[in-house]
Amino acid sequence: MSNSHHSPYSTRIGDRELRPESLMMSYGYRPELSEGALKCPIFQTSTFVFNSAEEGKAFFEIVYGRRQQGPGEELGLIYSRLNNPDLEILEERLALWDGAEKSAVFESGMAAISTTLLTFLRPGDVVVHSEPVYGGTDFLLKQILPQFGIRPVGFSARDSRKALEQLLLDREIRRHLAMIYTETPANPTNDLVDIAHCAQMAQEHSRPDRRVLVAVDNTFLGPLWQQPLKHGADLVLYSATKYIGGHSDVIAGVCLGSQELMGQVKTMRTILGTMAGPWTGWLLLRSLETLKLRMVAQTENARQVADFLASHPKVERVYYLGHIQPDHPQYDIYRKQCTGPGGMISVDIVGGEAEAFRFLNHLRLFHLAVSLGSTESLAQHPATMTHSDVDPEERQEMGITEKMVRLSIGVEDAEDLIADLEQALAAV
Ligand SMILES: *Cc1c(COP(=O)(O)O)cnc(C)c1O
């Protein structure tokens, strides 16, 4: 018999709508289906047993879209490439943060991005994208998609409204536009792209037979400090390897959006086989319980670290959203779109590559590694590491110079982090 007193899908107590952080430990999980276990077990199984042949037939009819799910009819479990309890519960919980109808989890951020782009782009289409974007995404857009007849056209994240409108004056781009893809804040410069403006442009260039979609990679600020669906985006993407996973111990990705769009993404995911496994799903369920705690602590630490860096004579410039002032050209975007500055800081060290390397080589508490968003603080050199594949001229234009270092701030003690930065800067 059930020992739970309420539906696992209830999000209210009386009139009160519960916040996601209160629901991360229980939402969508029914202990009575798992021997009363408080925690969701790892369903490490490839396949599921049907109660009868008729039931198996019914599940397949629904999952392959041969008929609609009846009222009150549950789609049962079939095979772990199609569905698995760890993934289903995780997807329900992830959707709460972004206010999405549905989400889909993948075995990497790149699996989420590539599966989503392959779902919605077809030969002849144009995908307009902000620059810079994550290196893997850049390669997908510029090297892989053109082999399928899909044309990428970039616009600068620095002055994005003007740059995007300029591009859309081109008749050929307008005629074939299928998607506006953006990553904001941009990595590693923290430039902001106006999501609502992208949505407005997409709407203006949609045709009755073809809706232009807006997809936003929300890895840097989401889901706590930026929720793109609320600003008109159609699809939100994550490398869950970063803040969502948060412990540098798992690679995973997420796509979120409306039921209609996510149905298409999930069909593609089933066929490409890019879904996450149950163990990855379970790790992310665990991570979600502390997502807010971690992101708040990282953001608090970053503020102290950024203030210290801004006042240091060996630091030429600090790129940090918490320092955006009203006279900054992207101030209004920050105010309407972001609810916090997050934990990513880039700095220009006085000098060049040699000085930046000396600084990196002397760090002791910070780890010298790419990736971001985890409990431990990380430091890396974009020009020779994460962005070394970008054309050198384009890299300069994006402001990614030899003197730039990118920091991801963790949950350590802020004064310990500052002590580490201070001694490493002294060595420069
Ligand atoms: C890391 C990252 C990705 C790729 O995610 P993986 O999990 O490494 O596949 C995509 N976008 C952004 C912004 C990232 O930081």
The ligand as an SDF file (V2000), in Angstrom:
LIG
                    3D

 15 15  0  0  0  0  0  0  0  0999 V2000
   30.6950   22.5550  -22.1090 C   0  0  0  0  0  0  0  0  0  0  0  0
   29.7360   23.2910  -22.9650 C   0  0  0  0  0  0  0  0  0  0  0  0
   29.0440   22.6590  -24.0120 C   0  0  0  0  0  0  0  0  0  0  0  0
   29.2870   21.2080  -24.3770 C   0  0  0  0  0  0  0  0  0  0  0  0
   28.8430   20.3530  -23.3750 O   0  0  0  0  0  0  0  0  0  0  0  0
   29.4490   18.8750  -23.1000 P   0  0  0  0  0  0  0  0  0  0  0  0
   28.6970   18.4450  -21.9070 O   0  0  0  0  0  0  0  0  0  0  0  0
   30.9260   19.0340  -22.8720 O   0  0  0  0  0  0  0  0  0  0  0  0
   29.1720   18.0690  -24.3130 O   0  0  0  0  0  0  0  0  0  0  0  0
   28.1290   23.4000  -24.7210 C   0  0  0  0  0  0  0  0  0  0  0  0
   27.9090   24.7010  -24.4400 N   0  0  0  0  0  0  0  0  0  0  0  0
   28.5520   25.3340  -23.4560 C   0  0  0  0  0  0  0  0  0  0  0  0
   28.2700   26.7740  -23.2000 C   0  0  0  0  0  0  0  0  0  0  0  0
   29.4980   24.6690  -22.6830 C   0  0  0  0  0  0  0  0  0  0  0  0
   30.1530   25.3090  -21.7230 O   0  0  0  0  0  0  0  0  0  0  0  0
  1  2  1  0
  2  3  1  0
  2 14  2  0
  3  4  1  0
  3 10  2  0
  4  5  1  0
  5  6  1  0
  6  7  2  0
  6  8  1  0
  6  9  1  0
 10 11  1  0
 11 12  2  0
 12 13  1  0
 12 14  1  0
 14 15  1  0
M  END
$$$$
